[in-house]
Amino acid sequence: MNTADQHHRIDYIEFNVASIAASKAFYGDAFGWTFQDYGPDYCEFRDGRLTGGFAHGATQPGGALVVLYSTALEDSLAQVEQAGGRITKPIFAFPGGRRFQFTDPDGYELAVWSAT
C-alpha cells in the first residue's frame, strides 16, 4: 500500500502504560505479540497485522490513542481545526516522523502522523 492509500486511515494505536516491561510481558504471554524497544519510555508492538506502541506515562481508562496517517500533515491539522477539533499537542517531531494530537467534539483524543 502506498502512502496515498493510507491518507487519513487508522495506522497505529498507542497505549500509555505504567510499566512497559509489565505490558510487554502481559501482551507477549497472552497473545504472542513481539516488540521493538525505542529507549526506556517507548516500545512498539506487533500483533502480526497491526503495529502500535506502549508509551510510559499516565494511564487513563478507555484510553488507547488511535493514530491516523497523513500525506500532508499541516493540511490535516488545518482540516481538524476547521471541523471543530481542538489541538492538544501541536506538530512535533519524533523518531520516524512528525505528528500532532487533537480531541474531537466528544473529547476523544486522536493523533495524526506523517513520515515527512
N, C-alpha and C positions, 0 to 999 in steps of 0.2 A: 504494500500500500504506500503510495507516495504522500507527501505532506499535504497536498491539496485535498486528498481524500480524507485526511484527518482533521481538517479545519473545523473547529467548534464541536468536535466529538469528544466524549469522555475518553481520556487517555491514561489516567493514573488515579489511584486512590491512596491517600496518605492518612495514617493514624498517628495522633500524638499518644505517646506511651510513657508510663512512669519508668519502665526499665526495658531497654532494647534487648538485653540478654534474656529476660523473662519472656518477652513477646516472641523472640526467635525460638526459644525452647517450646513454648506452647504451640505456635503455628507449625513449627517443624515436626513436632511429635504428633499433633492432631491431624495434620493434613499433608505432611511431606513437602512443605514449601522449602525453597532454597533461598539463600541470602547473599548479598554483597554489601560489605561494610564500606561506608564513606566517612570515616572518622568516628569519634566516640559518640556523637549525637545524632547520627543518621545511618539507616540501614535500608537497602532496597530489598524487597521480597519478590519472588516469582512463584506463581502458583501453577505454572505450566501453560497458561494462556495469557494472564494479565500480570503486569508488574505494578507495584505500589511501594510505599515506604513506611517505615517506622521512624518518627521524629521524637527525640527525647524532649518532653515538655509537659505542660499542664494538660491533664486529661479532662474530657467533659463527656458525659453520657450522650450516646447517639451521635458522636462527633467525628466520623471519618471525613476527611477532606477530599471531595471529588475534584479532580483536576482535568480541565479541558485543554485541548491543543489549539494553537492559533498560528496561522502563517503570517499574520500581521498584528503583532501584539498591541501596538499603540491604537490601531483602529478598533480592536476588540475592546480595549479599555474604554474608548470613547462610546462605543455601542452600549456597553454595560451601563455607563453613567447616563446616557440618553434614555435608556429603558427604565431607569429608576433604581438601579443598583447603587450601593454605597461602597466605595473603595475602602478597604480596611488595611491593605498594605500596598502602597504604590509599587510600580515596576522596580524589581531588584534583580541583581544577578546572583546566580548560584552555579556550582559546577555542572555544566551541561546546558546552560541556557539562561533565560530570564523569565520572570513571572510576576503576576500581581494577584491579590486576593480581594474578594468582594463579598458582600451579603446581598441576597435577593430581597424582594419586598417582604417575605415571610421570615427573614432573619437567618436563612441557611447560608453558611459560608462556603464558597467555592473558590477555586483558583483557575487561572488561565496561564499557560506557559508556551514558550517558543524556544526552539533551539538556536535562534539567531537574535 
